[in-house]
Amino acid sequence: MERVLAGMRAAADPTRLRLLSLLSRAELTVSELTQILGQSQPRISRHLKLMCEAGLLNRFQEGSWVFYRMADRGEGARLARFVGDTLKADDPTLARDLERLEGVRAARTEQASQYFREQAAKWHEIRALHIPEADVEAAMIEAIGAGSVGEVIDLGTGTGRVLEVLAPRAVRAVGVDMSREMLSIARARLDKPEFRHVQVRYGDLFNLDVEPGSFDLAVVHLVLHYLNDPAAAVFEAARLLKPGGRLLVVDFAPHDLEFLRESHAHRRLGFTPEEVAGWCRAAGLTVTATRKLPPRTANGRGELTVVLWLAEKGLEAQGFRGRAKAEQGSV
Ligand SMILES: C[S@@+](CC[C@H](N)C(=O)[O-])C[C@H]1O[C@@H](n2cnc3c(N)ncnc32)[C@H](O)[C@@H]1O
């Protein structure tokens, strides 16, 4: 009861209600909120701090930027959502705020799509080498199976496509990436009411500030080949899973397209099924399914085969850390 009261007290102010109305629709930086509300930054920051302390909002840092969004767990989150949903957009002050929010969104989308336009040519070059993404996505869905996927984390989410695909079946979905440009595209893409339970954050997948054992499904889609230490990435992903949780890795089979190193920063030229299965084993996971998706125009050399690995964390997966560390050297 005390937390609910604290939350109600924290929300009981006209400026804070305006902030809740805006943050129920988008995650925003202090400077964006300052721009929309037309109040000074210290003032807005003080209101936000109070609402974070009361559990109504979450604050997260992305480099030099600080984002605010509705809390997604606990009594504070439920209260914030209730207040946000109750505030009617026909109130003249709230309506003006929402109009300005649209302006901020449009500027953000334009910035993101400019970056995407610049990168698009490079992306197409790689995509042309493997089967269409829609087929890869269909295979991912088939591998995961029907029903809810629970709480999902997408490591190296890029433009957030995997989140978009899994969101309808997720209770909560979090995407993490180290590229601000990618995240700004993901944010623009996921800035829709049906993705309220989806969020993206800046973060290094090797060093995430995430409670261990909190996700039902972790996805690492076309990321491992960029990494210095893919085994450690699998290990980190496993650490984030609840007992019985699953890891889906999607990457390339071994290939000899050396130019991908030069022009696309690939560090590894694909992985063997045994290699990934070994990393999974070392991390306390068991591979339950592996599927190869050869290129349509398969003529042997020069094309990329996409491979899916689905692995499961044992139900008694406690204390695997020491075991995994010991095994890592032998993989
Ligand atoms: C080819 S993109 C794949 C994006 C997305 N998974 C997809 O398939 O659409 C690889 C992504 O991994 C991200 N990445 C690379 N190293 C990372 C790290 N250490 N932590 C978080 N993200 C990383 C990159 O910024 C990039 O967005």
The ligand as a Gaussian input file, in Angstrom:
#p B3LYP/6-31G(d) Opt

LIG

0 1
 C       24.065000      -7.471000     -38.785000
 S       23.430000      -6.627000     -37.427000
 C       22.124000      -7.748000     -37.008000
 C       20.989000      -7.036000     -36.376000
 C       19.777000      -7.889000     -36.050000
 N       20.086000      -8.941000     -35.110000
 C       19.183000      -8.417000     -37.319000
 O       19.515000      -9.533000     -37.681000
 O       18.393000      -7.718000     -37.957000
 C       24.574000      -6.912000     -36.069000
 C       24.274000      -6.026000     -34.897000
 O       25.047000      -6.441000     -33.766000
 C       25.397000      -5.283000     -33.034000
 N       26.519000      -5.595000     -32.143000
 C       27.774000      -5.944000     -32.484000
 N       28.525000      -6.155000     -31.387000
 C       27.718000      -5.932000     -30.308000
 C       27.911000      -5.991000     -28.900000
 N       29.096000      -6.315000     -28.364000
 N       26.872000      -5.696000     -28.095000
 C       25.671000      -5.345000     -28.629000
 N       25.440000      -5.272000     -29.963000
 C       26.442000      -5.566000     -30.794000
 C       25.726000      -4.282000     -34.125000
 O       25.681000      -2.944000     -33.648000
 C       24.630000      -4.574000     -35.147000
 O       23.503000      -3.772000     -34.954000

